[in-house]
Amino acid sequence: MVASLLSPLAPWLALAAVVAVSIALVNRRFALLAALCFVAAATGAARGATSPLVQLPPGLGGQTVVVTGSVDDDPVDRKGARRLTVRLDHMLTSVGEIPSALRIEVTTYGTTPVHYGDLVLLSGELQAPPRFDQFDYRAFLAEQGIAGVMPSARLVRVTSHAGDPLHAMLFGLRHAVIGAVDRALPEPQAALLLGVVFGYRAALPRRLEQQMIASGLIHIVVISGLKVSLLARLVHQAIGRLSPGAAPLIAVGAMVAYALLAGASAAALRAAAMGVVVVVAGRLRRDSHVFVSLALTGAIMLGLKPGLAHDVSFQLSFAGTAGIAAMTDGIAARLGWMPAILRDPFAATIAAEAATWPLMLANFHQLSLVAPAANALVLPLLPAIMVLGGGGALLAGWPFLQAAGAIASWFRLVVETSGSLPLAAVVTPYFPPRWLAAAAILNGGALAGVKLRQFFWQRKAWAGLAAAGLIAVALLLVRPDGRVHVYALDVGTGSAVLVRTPNGHQVLIDAGPDPDRFAQSIGQVLPPTARAIDWWLITGGRRTDIGAGAAVLKRFHVGAIVIADPDPWTASLRNLVQQAQDAGVAVTAAEGPIAIDGATLSVASDGRSWLIDADRARVAVISPQTTWTSLAADVNGAIFVSGGPAEWQGPGQGLSVIQVAATSRDGLPGRAVLLALSGAPLYRTDRLGTVELVMQAGRVRSRSE
């Protein structure tokens, strides 16, 4: 986990060595154990550090290519688009035809049928998978071995071809199950039943899925340990009456088959592996301990595929299981007044949320407040819908599916009612990685203290650990990271750039056209307590520049406004200046560079664009009215505001960001501009949301790299 998630690795290995030596010196009885633990940690770190990266080769990102390959997974149809996973065999690029074994995700449109195993010829722009504000899609695809995406690809030719027989059989069975459920039930009950019983979420309506997240019930449409253990228990009890000796082996086979049918995701494989460990322990007449089994399963899965460390479902699955095992009984004991059928799922949900809330806030930016009550109303019926829905789908039993559909209707009622409540979830648009680290220290320390309270007699040791933990949390929550961050805000086709200095000072360039879009994007990059803008630089008086100006004055205390518009002031700009002066904000004209806390902003040679200099790196914020046609050699990165200029010759250098709406009426950015910027990383706010750049040690990099 450390080798995959934290960099550099050497300090963490040094810390592990210091801890091991300290334990050995304090108590020599534990010297051998400490040495073995350090060897295990070093072995795991070596495995993580040497695992191959799943990514596009340098120079391929942004190129328009022609590829051939085979469809490597079951195609997914949704809203008129078809998503294909293709394993390439050849690729035609600007330098010629080359062999390739990459896996890519392709989105095509049209009615041409495509099936698993088919050979395809495609053309389109090959891109690195994006990293969104609330979801690391690149890590999600990398866990599946997918290195790139080709959105809006052109499907040139399809040739029927048989794929791997095992996968073809599993996909055929899945299609038969989906067809049986779709014929028996209306939507969205059919989609909900498929998600609950088989973990198939492709057909879930988007609104219903969002309500499931808000109500804390999204876990019921993924394959979890609860479902796998339920299946194993049902199979074991049914077979055990006829053949007690064969029942465990058949239960293991059922768990593995269920995980494969569900798509062999990390959560499904983890749940099946945990179940197998428990069954094997029973056959060997050994006790099964949840935390030992969990650690063993995690070690094996990470050893086979270290990239799972980046998988959010993997992290949530293990944290939730540990929380349920550690705290459910204690919480349930304090809820004796509740009926047992409601008490157990209520307590388990509280335990799971207590263990996973940092991950939920960091990855999904919301934490459900109604989850315990919603789960108490749903989970008692989970065994019934599993038996009725699974049996009815596999055996084409219409009466069973109708009964399962009635339960799915109840699930839908609970989801829509609880997920639509005004305070269903706590929303935190801003939750940076250092806050996640602080929350993990705080949460992990609290949970460890609860489980190890019998050792509280060693008060000095616990007091020292608690003090160190609180100091680390305070530093992570409050102290800036000492670097200059530049944010190209996702405000549509407009101009809005935020500069945050090493000590937390802020400079805003323009504000964009839409107050709502500005408020949403600024809330994702600044903590709720950040209510001050030291300098507000206004480079133009058009709506694309200051349409959200009133929202800036309403939300922030602005230290000073600098007007740098070379054109005559518009009525909108004059009105905004009047509002600012009425609020006591000083307004001046640009008369030279603006220097603040190690960062300097200065007007460029075209008189319209601005340069940001910090730590020997330079970023240019380029106006669409610029007279430039290429970047100067000393510019490490560029932000093209308002969709970019009409003409650009390039070549692409450093990295480029284009602020543009998803459906630009003007057709921006122009195709010629995109071609001129090829050859270097290109980020678009209409595809990635707000793009964060970090200036450090003479270079500029994107946080999505």
N, C-alpha and C positions, 0 to 999 in steps of 0.2 A: 504494500500500500504506500509506504513512504517513497520507494523508488519511483513509483508511477505518478504520485500526486505532488511530491515536494521536490524542489530543486534549489540549490545543488544538494547532492546526496551525502557528500563527505562530512559536513558538520553533524548530520544525524547519526552517521555511523560512529563518529568520534564521541557523541553524546552517549550512544549505547555502550561503547567500550568503557567510558568513565563510570556509568551506572554499574556495569558488571564488576569492574575492579572495586568500586566502593562497597558493593554488597559482599564481595569476597573478603575485603579487609575488615568490615564490621563483624561478620560472622563467617568463620571459615567453614562451617558445616554446609553453607550454601555456595561455596566456591565452585564446585563441580556443576551444580545446577545453573549458576550464573554464566559459567563458560559455555555450557551447552545452549543456553538461551541466546547468547551472543552469536554463536556459530549458526544457529537457526536463523537469526535475524540477518546475518551477513549473507547467508545462502539465499534467503528470500530477496534481499536487496539486489544481489547479483542477477537473479532471474528476472526481476523487474527492470533492471537497468539494461539488460541485454536483449529484451524482447523487441522484435522488429516493429517499427512505426508503420501504421496504416495511413498512407498519405500519397498524394499525387507526386510524381517526379517533378523536380524544379523546372519551371518554364512551361509546363502544360496548362496550368490554371489560366482561364480566360481565352484559350485558343479555340477556334472553331475547327472541329475534327470530324472525320468519318471513321466509324468503328464497325467491326464485325465481332460477333460473339454469340453466346447462347444464353437463353433466359435461365437464371440460376435459382429462382425461387418462384413461389406462386404469385402471379400477377394480382395486383389489387386495383379494383375499379372503384372510383369515388368521384361523384359530381362531374361526370363527363370526361374525366382524365383517367389515365391508366398508368400505374406506377410499376416499373419493371426493375428487377435486379439482374444485371447482365454481367457475365464473366467474359471479358474480352479475349480475343486471340490475335487480332491485328488492329492497328490504328494508323490512319493516314493523317499526318500533321503537316505543318508548313515546311518541315525538313525532309519529308518523304514518308514511306511506309515502314513501320517498325512493329515487331511482335510485342504483345503485351498480355499479361495475365491479370490485370487489374479487375476488381469488381467495382461497378459503378451503379448508381441508382438513376434511372431514366424516367422522365415524365413525358408521355405522349398523349396526343388527342386524336380522336377519330374512332371509327367503328371497326377497323381491321382486327380480327380476333388474334390474340397471342396467348400461347399456353406455355407451361413449364417445359423446358427442353428445346423449344423452337430456336432455330438459328435466325438471327436478325442482322440487318444492315441499317445503321442509324447515322444521322449527321446532326450536329448541334454544337453549342458552346460547352466545353468541359470546364467545370468549376470545382474548387474546393468546397466541401460542405460548409454551410454557414454555422455560426454560433449566435444564437438569438439571446436577447436579454434574459429570458426566463427559461431557456432550454438550450443545452449544449448539443445541438444536432450533430455536430462533427464527431463528438465522442460517442454518441449513440450509434452512428453508422460505423465508426471504426470498430466498435465492439462486435459488429457483424461482418467485419472484414471489407467494408465498402470504403474506397478511397476518394471517390469523387461523385459529383452529381451532374446530370445533363438535363436541365429544365427546358421544357418546350422543344423537345427533340423531334426531328422529322424521321418517321419510320419509313424507310425506303423500300425494304423487302423483308418478307417473313417466309421462312421455309420450315415446314413441319419436321419435327425431329423428336425422337423419344429421349427423355432424360434418364436419370438414375432410377432404376425400378423401385427402390424403397421409397424415395421421395415421391415418385409418381403415384405409388399406392397410397401414401399418406395424404397427398393433396387430393386424390380422387375421393378418398373417404371423407375428407373435410368438405369438399364440394357437395357430396351426397347429404351430409348432415345439414349444411346450410340450406340446401334445396328443400329438405324435408321440413325444416323449421319455417322457412319462408312460405311454403305452401299451406302450413297449418295455422300460422299466426299473422296478425297485422303488424305494421310498424307503429311505434318503436318497440313493442313487446318482443318481436322476433329478434331484433338487434340486441336488446337487453338480455334475452335468454342466451343467445350465442356468446355474449361477453361473459356472463356469469358462469355458465357451465363449461365453455370451451376456451375462454380467454380470447375470443375473436372480436376485436373492437373496430374493425374497419367500417362497419355499417352503422355505428353509433352516431346519432345526430350530434352536431357540434354543441348545440345549446345544452342538451342533456348531459354531455360529457363535462361541460363546465359546471353544471349544477352538481354533478357527482363529486367534483373536486371540492366545491364549496361546502358540501355536506359531509365530506370525509368518507364517502362511499366509493371512491374510484377504485379501491383495492378489490372490490367484489368482481370486477371485470378483468382481473389478471389472475394468472395461475399462482396460487399461494400455498404455503405449507398447510394451511387449514384445509384447503380443498384436497390436496394430495393425501394428507393423513386421514381425512374423511373417506376418501375412496379406498384407501388401503384397509381401513377398519371394516367397511362394508363388505369388501371382497373377502377379507380374512374370516369374518363371521359367517358369510354364506358358504364358503368352501370348507371352513373348518369343521362343519357338521358332517360333511361327507368324507373328507380326507384331511385330517389334522396335520399330517406330515407335509403335505404338498401345499397347504394354504399359504405359508410365508413366501414360498417361491412364486406362487401365482400372484400374490399381492405385490411383490417386487416387479413382476412383469407388467401388472396393471399400472403401477406408478410410472414406469419407464414409458409405456405406450401412451399414457395420458400426457406426459410431458412432451413427447414427440408430436402427438396430434395437436397440441396447443402451440406448436411452433418452436419448441426447444429454446425458449428465451432463458435469460440468466435466472430469473425468478423461478421458472418452471424446473430448470435443472437443479437449482439449489434445493427446492422443496423435495424433488424426487431423491436427490442425493441424501438429504437428511432422513427421509423415510427409509431408504435402503440401509443407512447406518443403524437406525433403530431396529430394523428387522434382523440384520446380521447380528447385532448385539444380543437380541433375544435368542437367536439360534445358538449362539455361543454361550448362552446362559450368563451373560455379562450385563450389569446394570448400564442403562443408557443415561448419560448426563447431558443436559441440553447444551451447556456452554462448551463442554468438550466436543460434542458432536458438531456444534456450530463452528468451532474453531477448526476442526479437522476438515469439514466440508469446505470452508473458506480457503484453507491452505491448499487443498487439492485443486479447487477451481481456479484460484489465482496462479498456482504453479503451472497449470495447463494453459491459461489465458490471462496474463497479467493486465491486459487492457480492460478487464472487467472492473478494475479499481475505479475507472472513470464512469462506469454505468450507474446512473442514479437509482435504477430499480434494484441493482445489486446492493448498493449502500442502504437504501430504505429497507430492503428485505431483511438484511442482517441486523440492522439497528432495531427494527420493529420486533423481530423474533427475540432478541436479547432483552428488550424492554418488557415484553409480555412474560417471558420466563422469569424475570427478576422481580416484577412488581405486581402481577395480576392477583396472586393469592392475598397479598397484604392489602391491596385496595378492596378486593371483594369482601375481606373480613370486616371492613368498616362500613359495608353496605348491606348489613344484615336485614334491614327493613325492606329491601327490594325483593320481589319474587326471583327465584333462582334462574328462571328462564331468561330474565332480563338482566340480572346482576352480572352474570359471567361475561356476556359480550360488552356490557357497559364498562366493567373493570378492565377488560382486555384492551378496549379502545383507548381508555385513559392511559394505560401503561404504554401502549404503542406510541401515542402522541407525545408522551413525556420523553420517550427515547429518540423520536425522529423530528421534533419541532425545529431544530436548527437546519436540518436538511430540507424540510418542507419550505421554510422561509427563504433559504438560499436558492433553491431550484424552482419553486413554484410561486414564491412571493406571497403566499397566503397560508393561513393556518385555520382550520375549521374549528368553530366553537360549538357547533351542534353535532359533531361527529359521535360523541358517546351516546346521545339519545337516538340519533338516526341508526347507528349500528345495533342498538338494543332492539329496535323495531324490525330490523332486517335479518340479522344473523341467525336468530332462532329458526327461520324458515329456509336457511341455506341448504341443510341436508335434504329437505323435501324437494326443492327445485333441482338440486343435483341429481337425485334419483329419478324424478319424473321427467325432467328435461333431457338428461343423458339417455335414459332408457327409451323414451319416446323418439328421440332423434335417431338413435342407432337401430332401433327396431321398427321405425316407421309407425309407432303407436299413436294414432290420432287422439284418443281420450287422454293419454298421459301428457301429450303436448298441450292440450287445452287446460288441464289442471296446472301444468307448469306456467302457462300463459297467464292464468289468474294470479299466481304468485308474483310473476313479473310485473303485472299491473299494480300490485301492492307496492313492489319495490319502486316503480316509477312514481307513484303517488308520494311516497316518502321522500324520494330524491327531489322531486319538483317542489314539494312544500318546504322541506328544510333548506334546500339550496337557494330558495328565493327569499328567505327571511332577510330583513335589513342588516342584521348583525350575524349572519351565518358564518362569516369568516373574518379574521384579522388580515388585512392586506398591507404588505410592506414592499412597495416598489423598490426601495433602496435597501439592499442587504449585501454589501460587498464581501469578498473572500475573507478579509481580516475579521469581520463581524462573525462569519461562520466559524473561524478559528476560536474566537473568544467564546462563542456560544458552545462550541464543542468542549472547550476546557471547563467551562462552568457546568454544563450538563453532565459531562463525564465524571467530573469530580463529585458532583452531588449524588449521582447514581452509585459510584464506587463507595462513597461514604455510607449510603444506606445499606449496601450489601456487606460492608466490612465494619459495621458499627460495633461488632463484638471486640474489635481491636482498639476501641477508643481509649483504652487505658494508656496507650502510648501517646499521650496528649502532645508532648513536645514535637514528635515527628509529624503528627497530623496538623498541628498549628503551623509548622514550617511549610508543609505542602500547601495548606490553604492560603497562607500569605503569598507564596510564590504564584499560585494560581490566580489570586485576585489581582496581583500586580500585572501579570501577563494579560488578563482580561482588560484591565484599565488601559494599558498601553495599546492594545489592539483596537479597542473601541474609540479611543480619543486621539491618539497620536497619528498624524498623517504619515504617509510612507516615504516622504522626502523626495518625491519625484514630481515632475510637471506632467499633468494630465490634460489632454485636449479632447473635448467631446464634440463630435459632429452630431447635433441633436436631430432626432427623427421628427421633424416638423413638416414633412412634405416637401414640395418644391419651394424652397425658401432659403433664408440665411439665418442660422442660429448656431453659434459656436461658443462653448464655454471653456475657459482656461482655468485650471485649478493649480495653484503653486505648491511648492514643497511644504509650506507651513499652513496651508488651508485657505489662502486668500483666493478671491475669485474675480475673474474678468469675463464679462459677457460681450460677445460681438453680435449685434442685431438681436432679433427675437423670433423671426419667422412670421408666417401669415396667420396662424390659427391659435387663439389663446388656449383652447382645450388641448391641442396637440403639444403646445409648449409646456403647459402645466404637467401633462402626463410624462413627457420625455425628461423634463428637469427633475421630476420626482424620482425617476429611476436612477439618477446619477448623484443626487445630493441627499444627505440624511435629512430627516424632518426638522432637525434643529438648525440647519444652515439657512439663515434668513437674511444674509447680507451679500451684496454685490459691491465690491470695492470700486470697480470702474465698469461703466457701460459704454462701449464703443459702438456708435451708430454710423454705418458706412453708406446708408441710402435711405431715402424717404418713401420708398414704394411699399405696397402692402406686403410683398414677399419679405421685406426687411423688418418692418415694425408693426405688422398687423396685430401682433400679440404684445405690443408695448404697454398697454394699460395693465395687462396681467402681470408684467414685470414690476411695475410700480406698486401694484396691490399686494404682491407676495413678498417682495424683498425691500430691505432698507438699502437704497442705492447711495454709495458715497459720492460719486460724481459721474456726470454724463459728458462724453466727448463726442462732438459731432464731426464726422470726417466725410460728409457727403460733398463731392466736388460739384454736383449739379445744384441748381437753384432749389431752395427748400420747397417741398410740397406742402399742401394744406394739412395733410396728416402729420407731417413732421413738426410743423409749427404748433399744431394742437397738442402733440405729445410733449414738446418742450414747455408749453404753457402749463400742462398738468404737473410736470416735474418741478418747475419753479414754484408753483403753488404749494407743492409738498415740501419745499425747502431744499431741493436737490440742486447743487451747483451745476450749471451747464456752460461748457466752454467749447471753443473750436479747437480742432487738432492743430497743434503747433510744434510737433516733434514726437519723439518716441515716448512710450509709456513704460516705465520700469517699475516692477513690483516683485519683491521677494525672489530674485534670481531669474525672473522672466522679463523679456523686453519685447514690446509690440511696436512696430514701426511700419510706416506706409511704404509700399513697394514702388519700384520705378515707374509702373504704369499709372500711379496716382489713385488707383481704385482698390487694388488688392493690399493685403496686410501680411507682414511677416512676424512670426512668433519665434524668438530665439531663446533657448535655454539649454544649459549643459552641453554646449558645443553642437547642438542640433538645431535645425531650422524647419519650420512648417509654414507653408504659404496658404493663406485663405484667399482664394482667387474669385474675383467678381465675374459674373457672366459678361460684363461689358469690358473686360480686360483687353488690352492691345497685345498682350503676350500670346505667342503661339507655341511656346515650349517653356520648360522650367530651366532656371539657371542651375549650373552645376553644383552650387552650394546648398541647394534645397533638398532636404531629405524626405519630405512628404508634402502632399498638397490636398487641400479640401476645396472642392469645386462646389460653390453654393448655388442655389436656385437652378439646379439641373445642369450646370456647367456651361461653358461658352459654345457659341455656334460653330466655331472652327478651332481645331487644335492639331498641331503637327507632331507633337511628341519629340522624341520617343518617351515611353513610360520609364520613369526612374523612381527609386525609393518606393513609395506607396502612394496611392491616390484614393480619395473618398469623394463620392458624389452625393450631395443632398438632393433628393428627388422624391416625388410622390410615386406611389405604386401605379397610378394611372395618370401620367402626365398628359395634359391636354395638348401641350406643345410638342409631344413626341421626344422629350428630352430624357436622357442624354442622347445626342445624335450618334448614329452608327459610326460615322467617320471619327468622332471624338473617342469612342470606345476602342476602335481599332488602333488609333494613335497611342492610346494608353496601355495597349497590350504589351506583354513582356515584363510587367511588374504587378505586384498585388493590387487589385482594385476592389474596393468595398463600396456598396451602395446601401443607403439607408432604407430604400424601399424593400430590400431583401433581408437586411440584417437588423433593422432598427437603429438605435443610436450606436455610433461607432466610437470607441475609445482609443485614443492614441497616447502612448507613453514616450516622453522624451528623456533619454538618459544616455550618457557617455557617448555623445556624438552620433547617435542613431535614433530613429523613430520607428516604433513597432506598434502594431495593433494588439490589443488585449485578446483578440480572437485568434492570433497566431498560435 
